[in-house]
Amino acid sequence: MDYQQIGLKCGIEIHQQLDTEKKLFCGCKSRLSKDKPVRSIIRKLRAVSGETGEVDVAAAHELLRNKEFEYLIYPQESCETDLDEEPPHQINPEALSTGLQIAIMLNCEIPDEIHVMRKTVVDGSNTSGFQRTAIVGTRGWVETSFGKVGITNVSVEEDSCQIISKEAGKVIYGLDRLGIPLVEIGTEPDIKTPEQTREFAEKLGFIIRSTGAVKRGLGTIRQDVNVSVKGGNRIEIKGAQDLKMMPKLVETEATRQLNLIEMKKSLEEKKADFGDPRDLTTIFSNTTSNMIKKNLSMGSVVYGFKVLGLSGFLGKEILPNRRLGTEVSEYVKSKTGAGIIHSDELPNFGISQKEVEDVRKNLSCQNDDAFILTVYPKNSAEMAIHSAMERLKIAWREVPKEVRKAEADGTTTFMRPLPGAARLYPETDTPPIRIDKNILEFLRNNLPELWENKIGRFTREYKINKDMATQMVKSEYSGLFEQAVKLGLVDPNLVFRALTSMISELKAEGIETENLTDETLLEIFRESPKSVSKEGLYEALKQAAKTGEIQKIGGLSEQELTRIIQKVISRNKDALQKQNPEQILMGEVMKEAKGKADGKKIMEILRKELEKGRK
């Protein structure tokens, strides 16, 4: 695909939780709770007009779902502010400081005043119906091998509730995640290829984590990708977590938009016209379709309408296994919960050819007309039909601006319309924050070392290869590694192995490693002689993991090791007659040495002693 020719534009939004003790606007613990909820409340939300006097299109879409929300309350991780029963406290200075630091690292301009805004969100993920957010940096940039990518803004904002479960007409949320500080970073649409998307996202992640002030682990970072092509529209893809999958997501979305644009050109030759919706329930009174029978038995009706001149279009593939009918179906289901069936996929689902013909006759369909059916309770069925018409009208007009969910295979599914400017308005409960020039100067003079630079330094200073340096810098043991190496006792390569593969091996053996705190590990390295073997270090780690005690790691002298080897040889004289006896005896010698000698040294002396025996 020629990405320049199709006018591909991409941008990225990253939401990263900050590792603060308290939440952004209250004093609750900034963490997911391990306790059971103490009680819950039930709410319904309504959208309000923004400063423009309009209701945001995404908020209006959510209201159609008419859902009820239950919020679980936790003892130390939620309070009256989370319930929207108490005004927000002053913004967390620790979170603000980290946000400003990240903005500086991204070459941003820092505003003189920080203003907290409300962002309308009525999907239930926030009890108040809005999310609090504050821009701390604008007009920044990051260099990539493909060129600069502009940073539109850096914001500090509160995280949303986490979904605990869903059921018909209701979502249950946990309040513990609500209010955990996030940094949100949005870029300009400067990314021009799928591969640049991946490179930039990785680089941005490196910069953020360089601060050492962000949370780690599953769910602490969320990445969204914005994609458009010439003649298309901006699509926001939520949940682009896998960096390796990111180029595929971009490429697939570009293909989807190009195919929708081509379809729009074909549709322009036809008039967007529909027949009146009709109740077709009687046609299916004796149906063999289990799906329809089940719904009818629960009081549903069959509604349908014809689409003039659209025969064959609803079944046209936009992507493998995804058709225009799929786009319409996802849109209808998102708005009303109802599913649809279209004529291009019939007869199917137990629906007979005769029933298809009866529907066509009832709707007065001509040969080139299509039709759409839904089986749902009457009020919702009517709404579903009108939603299907609405989505088809959009297909005639444009590629719709949407928020879509990333799927594991690189495709996406419809979530909601793309929010607009109407969703933002000022937070009147939080006064503006004047930024002190001295604080900014202090932050600029005390920026953390970038991961990219640290990887290079680890490689140069500690003589480990780049892959090892990258793995260590990314790990939770980065600081401990440096402290241990600077003791000058244990070889850096052995320190690396201890903090990575050795701890993993202990876990694989079923040994709990909670006792191996940073302080314990550092003490083990401090007690290790320069001649410590990997076996000796492993035994010390195992002992500390099991008992919490740090044993003195004493290395065997050459004389002591020789005596052990001589004893092993004398006990296993039959092994001398076999091929490669040193391989047979090595394991037993290592058991006797109990990790107090290096494997290379053992093999060297063992071969010498075996040679003596042969003479």
Order of alpha helices (4+ residues) and beta strands (2+ residues): beta-beta-alpha-beta-alpha-beta-beta-beta-beta-beta-beta-beta-alpha-beta-beta-alpha-beta-alpha-beta-beta-beta-alpha-beta-alpha-beta-alpha-beta-beta-beta-beta-alpha-alpha-alpha-alpha-alpha-alpha-alpha-alpha-alpha-alpha-alpha
